[in-house]
Amino acid sequence: MLHTLSSVQSLKIDEELGKQNIAMVEQEMGIYDDIKKTAYLTKVVDRLIAKLDKPLFN
């Protein structure tokens, strides 16, 4: 019998993997506080999210 993940379970797995990857990036590459770059990236991400039919994450 095949078992499939529900979309809720899949999202939870994606969120957990995202948290793990954030920790790995912070440790290996560091995080840079740059107000101008952060503002620019926030605008880009907000525009991308606005184009999604169904936003998946908060």
TAGIFEN-V680582 format. One record per pair of residues at least 4 apart in sequence whose ideal C-beta (glycine too) atoms are under 7 Angstrom apart, sorted by the first residue. I is the first residue (numbers start at 1). J is the second residue. D is the distance in Angstrom with one decimal. If there is no record, write none. Layout:
BEGIN
{{I:J:D} {I:J:D}}
END
This chain:
BEGIN
{{5:9:4.3} {5:10:4.7} {6:10:6.9} {7:11:6.3} {8:12:6.5} {9:13:6.5} {10:14:6.4} {11:15:6.2} {11:56:6.2} {12:16:6.4} {13:17:6.3} {14:18:6.3} {15:19:6.6} {15:57:6.9} {16:20:6.6} {17:21:6.2} {18:22:6.3} {19:23:6.7} {20:24:6.5} {21:25:6.2} {22:26:6.3} {23:27:6.3} {24:28:5.9} {25:29:5.3} {26:30:6.9} {26:31:5.4} {34:38:6.1} {35:39:6.2} {36:40:6.4} {37:41:6.2} {38:42:6.2} {39:43:6.6} {40:44:6.6} {41:45:6.1} {42:46:6.1} {43:47:6.5} {44:48:6.5} {45:49:6.2} {46:50:6.4} {47:51:7.0} {49:55:5.9}}
END
